[in-house]
Amino acid sequence: MLSYILIGLSLSLFGLAGLQFFYLNYLERIDRSRKAHLREMEHQRKYLEQRLAEAESRIAEQDRILEDYVEQEEAWAEVIEER
């Protein structure tokens, strides 16, 4: 009778160890997928930072052009007023 109890207990412990093994493998797979997703997000962040820098430089250039245009308009307005 004691041997049946010990066999049942050992099979239960074996099942528990197997369950822990598969759960650990599942957690490792989830961790790898999260790391891959994080790498992809970092890559996308770098790309978006580059696009933002390009857009800001383009806006700064357009602002400079607009300021030059406004200065030219003011100069012409002064010339017209003098005549």
DSSP file (Angstrom, degrees, kcal/mol; ACC not computed):
  #  RESIDUE AA STRUCTURE BP1 BP2  ACC     N-H-->O    O-->H-N    N-H-->O    O-->H-N    TCO  KAPPA ALPHA  PHI   PSI    X-CA   Y-CA   Z-CA
    1    1 A M     >        0   0    0      0, 0.0     4,-1.7     0, 0.0     3,-0.2   0.000 360.0 360.0 360.0 -43.3    0.0    0.0    0.0
    2    2 A L  H  >  +     0   0    0      1,-0.2     4,-2.3     2,-0.2     5,-0.2   0.854 360.0  57.0 -63.2 -34.3    2.8    2.4    0.9
    3    3 A S  H  > S+     0   0    0      1,-0.2     4,-2.4     2,-0.2    -1,-0.2   0.875 104.7  51.8 -66.8 -36.0    4.5    1.7   -2.5
    4    4 A Y  H  > S+     0   0    0      2,-0.2     4,-2.5    -3,-0.2    -1,-0.2   0.895 110.1  48.8 -66.3 -39.1    1.3    2.8   -4.3
    5    5 A I  H  X S+     0   0    0     -4,-1.7     4,-2.6     2,-0.2    -2,-0.2   0.920 112.2  48.1 -64.9 -43.7    1.2    6.0   -2.4
    6    6 A L  H  X S+     0   0    0     -4,-2.3     4,-2.6     2,-0.2    -2,-0.2   0.884 111.8  50.0 -65.8 -37.9    4.9    6.7   -3.2
    7    7 A I  H  X S+     0   0    0     -4,-2.4     4,-2.4     2,-0.2    -2,-0.2   0.926 112.6  47.2 -65.5 -43.5    4.3    5.9   -6.9
    8    8 A G  H  X S+     0   0    0     -4,-2.5     4,-2.2     2,-0.2    -2,-0.2   0.907 113.3  48.6 -63.1 -42.4    1.3    8.3   -7.0
    9    9 A L  H  X S+     0   0    0     -4,-2.6     4,-2.5     2,-0.2    -2,-0.2   0.910 111.6  48.9 -64.4 -42.5    3.3   11.0   -5.2
   10   10 A S  H  X S+     0   0    0     -4,-2.6     4,-2.4     1,-0.2    -2,-0.2   0.894 111.6  49.2 -66.6 -38.4    6.3   10.6   -7.5
   11   11 A L  H  X S+     0   0    0     -4,-2.4     4,-2.4     2,-0.2    -1,-0.2   0.886 110.9  50.7 -66.7 -37.4    4.1   10.7  -10.6
   12   12 A S  H  X S+     0   0    0     -4,-2.2     4,-2.3     2,-0.2    -2,-0.2   0.923 112.1  46.4 -64.2 -43.8    2.4   13.9   -9.2
   13   13 A L  H  X S+     0   0    0     -4,-2.5     4,-2.5     2,-0.2    -2,-0.2   0.878 111.5  52.2 -66.2 -37.1    5.8   15.5   -8.6
   14   14 A F  H  X S+     0   0    0     -4,-2.4     4,-2.3     2,-0.2    -2,-0.2   0.916 110.3  48.3 -64.1 -42.5    6.9   14.4  -12.1
   15   15 A G  H  X S+     0   0    0     -4,-2.4     4,-2.4     2,-0.2    -2,-0.2   0.890 111.2  50.6 -63.5 -40.4    3.8   16.0  -13.6
   16   16 A L  H  X S+     0   0    0     -4,-2.3     4,-2.3     2,-0.2    -2,-0.2   0.903 110.1  49.5 -64.8 -41.7    4.4   19.2  -11.6
   17   17 A A  H  X S+     0   0    0     -4,-2.5     4,-2.2     2,-0.2    -2,-0.2   0.900 111.3  49.8 -64.4 -40.2    8.0   19.4  -12.7
   18   18 A G  H  X S+     0   0    0     -4,-2.3     4,-2.5     2,-0.2     5,-0.2   0.907 109.8  51.1 -63.6 -42.0    6.9   18.9  -16.4
   19   19 A L  H  X S+     0   0    0     -4,-2.4     4,-2.2     1,-0.2    -2,-0.2   0.910 110.9  47.9 -61.5 -43.3    4.3   21.7  -15.9
   20   20 A Q  H  X S+     0   0    0     -4,-2.3     4,-2.4     2,-0.2    -1,-0.2   0.883 110.1  53.5 -64.7 -38.3    6.9   24.0  -14.6
   21   21 A F  H  X S+     0   0    0     -4,-2.2     4,-2.1     2,-0.2    -2,-0.2   0.943 111.9  43.3 -61.9 -48.3    9.3   23.1  -17.4
   22   22 A F  H  X S+     0   0    0     -4,-2.5     4,-2.1     1,-0.2    -1,-0.2   0.860 113.3  52.2 -68.4 -34.3    6.7   23.9  -20.1
   23   23 A Y  H  X S+     0   0    0     -4,-2.2     4,-2.4    -5,-0.2    -1,-0.2   0.891 108.6  51.0 -67.3 -38.5    5.6   27.1  -18.3
   24   24 A L  H  X S+     0   0    0     -4,-2.4     4,-2.3     2,-0.2    -2,-0.2   0.912 109.8  49.7 -64.0 -42.4    9.3   28.2  -18.1
   25   25 A N  H  X S+     0   0    0     -4,-2.1     4,-2.1     2,-0.2    -2,-0.2   0.896 110.2  51.6 -62.6 -39.2    9.6   27.6  -21.9
   26   26 A Y  H  X S+     0   0    0     -4,-2.1     4,-2.3     2,-0.2    -2,-0.2   0.924 109.7  48.8 -62.1 -45.2    6.4   29.6  -22.5
   27   27 A L  H  X S+     0   0    0     -4,-2.4     4,-2.4     1,-0.2    -2,-0.2   0.885 110.1  51.5 -64.1 -38.5    7.8   32.5  -20.4
   28   28 A E  H  X S+     0   0    0     -4,-2.3     4,-2.3     2,-0.2    -1,-0.2   0.894 109.9  49.6 -64.6 -39.2   11.1   32.5  -22.3
   29   29 A R  H  X S+     0   0    0     -4,-2.1     4,-2.3     2,-0.2    -2,-0.2   0.910 111.1  48.9 -66.2 -42.2    9.2   32.6  -25.6
   30   30 A I  H  X S+     0   0    0     -4,-2.3     4,-2.3     1,-0.2    -2,-0.2   0.909 110.6  51.8 -62.2 -41.7    7.1   35.5  -24.5
   31   31 A D  H  X S+     0   0    0     -4,-2.4     4,-2.3     1,-0.2    -2,-0.2   0.905 109.6  49.1 -62.4 -42.6   10.3   37.3  -23.3
   32   32 A R  H  X S+     0   0    0     -4,-2.3     4,-2.4     1,-0.2    -1,-0.2   0.907 111.2  49.3 -64.0 -41.6   12.0   36.8  -26.7
   33   33 A S  H  X S+     0   0    0     -4,-2.3     4,-2.3     1,-0.2    -2,-0.2   0.889 111.1  49.9 -67.4 -36.9    8.9   38.1  -28.5
   34   34 A R  H  X S+     0   0    0     -4,-2.3     4,-2.5     2,-0.2    -1,-0.2   0.897 110.6  49.9 -66.8 -39.2    8.8   41.2  -26.3
   35   35 A K  H  X S+     0   0    0     -4,-2.3     4,-2.5     2,-0.2    -2,-0.2   0.910 111.1  49.1 -64.5 -40.9   12.5   41.8  -26.9
   36   36 A A  H  X S+     0   0    0     -4,-2.4     4,-2.2     1,-0.2    -2,-0.2   0.911 112.0  48.6 -63.9 -41.7   12.0   41.5  -30.6
   37   37 A H  H  X S+     0   0    0     -4,-2.3     4,-2.3     2,-0.2    -2,-0.2   0.891 110.5  51.4 -64.3 -39.4    9.0   43.9  -30.4
   38   38 A L  H  X S+     0   0    0     -4,-2.5     4,-2.4     2,-0.2    -2,-0.2   0.903 108.8  50.5 -64.7 -42.0   11.1   46.3  -28.3
   39   39 A R  H  X S+     0   0    0     -4,-2.5     4,-2.3     2,-0.2    -1,-0.2   0.914 110.8  49.6 -61.2 -42.2   13.9   46.3  -30.9
   40   40 A E  H  X S+     0   0    0     -4,-2.2     4,-2.3     1,-0.2    -2,-0.2   0.898 110.6  49.6 -64.0 -40.3   11.4   47.0  -33.7
   41   41 A M  H  X S+     0   0    0     -4,-2.3     4,-2.4     2,-0.2    -1,-0.2   0.889 110.3  50.3 -66.3 -38.8    9.9   49.9  -31.7
   42   42 A E  H  X S+     0   0    0     -4,-2.4     4,-2.3     2,-0.2    -2,-0.2   0.897 110.4  50.2 -65.1 -39.7   13.4   51.3  -31.1
   43   43 A H  H  X S+     0   0    0     -4,-2.3     4,-2.0     1,-0.2    -2,-0.2   0.924 112.0  47.3 -62.9 -43.9   14.1   51.1  -34.8
   44   44 A Q  H  X S+     0   0    0     -4,-2.3     4,-2.7     1,-0.2    -2,-0.2   0.874 109.3  54.3 -65.7 -37.1   10.9   52.9  -35.6
   45   45 A R  H  X S+     0   0    0     -4,-2.4     4,-2.6     2,-0.2    -2,-0.2   0.920 108.2  49.0 -62.5 -43.7   11.7   55.5  -33.0
   46   46 A K  H  X S+     0   0    0     -4,-2.3     4,-2.0     2,-0.2    -1,-0.2   0.909 111.8  49.5 -61.9 -41.5   15.0   56.3  -34.6
   47   47 A Y  H  X S+     0   0    0     -4,-2.0     4,-2.2     1,-0.2    -2,-0.2   0.922 112.5  46.9 -63.0 -44.5   13.3   56.5  -38.0
   48   48 A L  H  X S+     0   0    0     -4,-2.7     4,-2.5     1,-0.2    -2,-0.2   0.861 109.4  54.0 -68.5 -34.6   10.7   58.9  -36.7
   49   49 A E  H  X S+     0   0    0     -4,-2.6     4,-2.4     2,-0.2    -1,-0.2   0.902 109.0  49.5 -62.8 -40.0   13.3   61.0  -34.9
   50   50 A Q  H  X S+     0   0    0     -4,-2.0     4,-2.3     2,-0.2    -2,-0.2   0.924 111.5  47.8 -64.7 -44.6   15.1   61.3  -38.2
   51   51 A R  H  X S+     0   0    0     -4,-2.2     4,-2.4     1,-0.2    -2,-0.2   0.885 111.3  51.8 -63.7 -37.8   11.9   62.3  -40.0
   52   52 A L  H  X S+     0   0    0     -4,-2.5     4,-2.7     2,-0.2    -2,-0.2   0.913 109.0  49.8 -64.7 -42.3   11.2   64.9  -37.3
   53   53 A A  H  X S+     0   0    0     -4,-2.4     4,-2.3     2,-0.2    -2,-0.2   0.907 111.7  49.0 -63.2 -40.9   14.6   66.4  -37.6
   54   54 A E  H  X S+     0   0    0     -4,-2.3     4,-2.2     2,-0.2    -2,-0.2   0.914 112.1  48.5 -63.6 -42.3   14.2   66.7  -41.4
   55   55 A A  H  X S+     0   0    0     -4,-2.4     4,-2.5     2,-0.2    -2,-0.2   0.908 111.1  50.1 -65.7 -41.3   10.8   68.3  -41.0
   56   56 A E  H  X S+     0   0    0     -4,-2.7     4,-2.5     2,-0.2    -1,-0.2   0.902 111.2  48.5 -64.3 -40.1   12.1   70.8  -38.4
   57   57 A S  H  X S+     0   0    0     -4,-2.3     4,-2.2     2,-0.2    -1,-0.2   0.893 111.3  50.5 -67.1 -37.4   15.0   71.7  -40.7
   58   58 A R  H  X S+     0   0    0     -4,-2.2     4,-2.3     2,-0.2    -2,-0.2   0.900 111.3  48.4 -65.6 -40.0   12.5   72.2  -43.6
   59   59 A I  H  X S+     0   0    0     -4,-2.5     4,-2.5     2,-0.2    -2,-0.2   0.909 110.5  51.1 -65.5 -41.6   10.3   74.4  -41.4
   60   60 A A  H  X S+     0   0    0     -4,-2.5     4,-2.2     1,-0.2    -2,-0.2   0.905 110.5  49.4 -62.3 -40.4   13.3   76.4  -40.3
   61   61 A E  H  X S+     0   0    0     -4,-2.2     4,-2.3     1,-0.2    -1,-0.2   0.909 111.0  49.1 -65.0 -41.6   14.3   76.9  -43.9
   62   62 A Q  H  X S+     0   0    0     -4,-2.3     4,-2.5     1,-0.2    -2,-0.2   0.879 109.2  53.0 -66.1 -36.6   10.8   78.0  -44.9
   63   63 A D  H  X S+     0   0    0     -4,-2.5     4,-2.5     2,-0.2    -2,-0.2   0.915 108.9  49.8 -62.6 -42.6   10.7   80.4  -42.0
   64   64 A R  H  X S+     0   0    0     -4,-2.2     4,-2.4     2,-0.2    -2,-0.2   0.922 111.2  48.5 -61.4 -43.8   14.0   82.0  -43.2
   65   65 A I  H  X S+     0   0    0     -4,-2.3     4,-2.2     1,-0.2    -2,-0.2   0.910 111.7  50.0 -62.8 -41.5   12.6   82.3  -46.7
   66   66 A L  H  X S+     0   0    0     -4,-2.5     4,-2.5     2,-0.2    -2,-0.2   0.891 109.5  50.6 -65.3 -39.8    9.4   83.9  -45.4
   67   67 A E  H  X S+     0   0    0     -4,-2.5     4,-2.5     2,-0.2    -1,-0.2   0.914 110.3  49.9 -63.7 -42.6   11.4   86.4  -43.3
   68   68 A D  H  X S+     0   0    0     -4,-2.4     4,-2.2     2,-0.2    -2,-0.2   0.911 111.4  49.5 -61.2 -41.5   13.5   87.3  -46.3
   69   69 A Y  H  X S+     0   0    0     -4,-2.2     4,-2.4     2,-0.2    -2,-0.2   0.918 110.5  49.2 -64.4 -43.9   10.3   87.8  -48.3
   70   70 A V  H  X S+     0   0    0     -4,-2.5     4,-2.3     1,-0.2    -1,-0.2   0.905 110.7  50.9 -63.6 -41.1    8.7   90.0  -45.6
   71   71 A E  H  X S+     0   0    0     -4,-2.5     4,-2.1     1,-0.2    -1,-0.2   0.897 110.5  49.2 -62.5 -40.4   11.9   92.1  -45.5
   72   72 A Q  H  X S+     0   0    0     -4,-2.2     4,-2.4     2,-0.2    -2,-0.2   0.902 110.2  50.8 -66.1 -40.2   11.8   92.6  -49.2
   73   73 A E  H  X S+     0   0    0     -4,-2.4     4,-2.3     1,-0.2    -2,-0.2   0.907 110.3  49.6 -63.1 -41.4    8.1   93.6  -49.1
   74   74 A E  H  X S+     0   0    0     -4,-2.3     4,-1.9     2,-0.2    -1,-0.2   0.889 109.8  51.4 -65.0 -38.5    8.9   96.1  -46.4
   75   75 A A  H  X S+     0   0    0     -4,-2.1     4,-2.0     1,-0.2    -2,-0.2   0.921 111.1  47.3 -64.8 -43.1   11.8   97.5  -48.4
   76   76 A W  H  X S+     0   0    0     -4,-2.4     4,-2.5     1,-0.2    -2,-0.2   0.869 108.7  55.3 -66.1 -35.9    9.5   97.9  -51.5
   77   77 A A  H  X S+     0   0    0     -4,-2.3     4,-2.0     1,-0.2    -1,-0.2   0.900 108.7  48.0 -64.1 -38.2    6.8   99.5  -49.4
   78   78 A E  H  X S+     0   0    0     -4,-1.9     4,-1.7     2,-0.2    -2,-0.2   0.884 111.1  50.5 -68.0 -38.6    9.3  102.1  -48.2
   79   79 A V  H  X S+     0   0    0     -4,-2.0     4,-1.1     2,-0.2    -2,-0.2   0.911 111.3  48.0 -65.7 -41.6   10.5  102.8  -51.8
   80   80 A I  H  < S+     0   0    0     -4,-2.5     3,-0.4     1,-0.2    -2,-0.2   0.895 110.2  52.1 -66.2 -39.9    6.9  103.2  -53.0
   81   81 A E  H  < S+     0   0    0     -4,-2.0    -1,-0.2     1,-0.2    -2,-0.2   0.845 104.9  56.4 -65.4 -33.2    6.2  105.6  -50.1
   82   82 A E  H  <        0   0    0     -4,-1.7    -1,-0.2     1,-0.3    -2,-0.2   0.804 360.0 360.0 -69.2 -28.7    9.2  107.8  -50.9
   83   83 A R     <        0   0    0     -4,-1.1    -1,-0.3    -3,-0.4    -2,-0.2   0.474 360.0 360.0 -82.5 360.0    8.0  108.3  -54.5
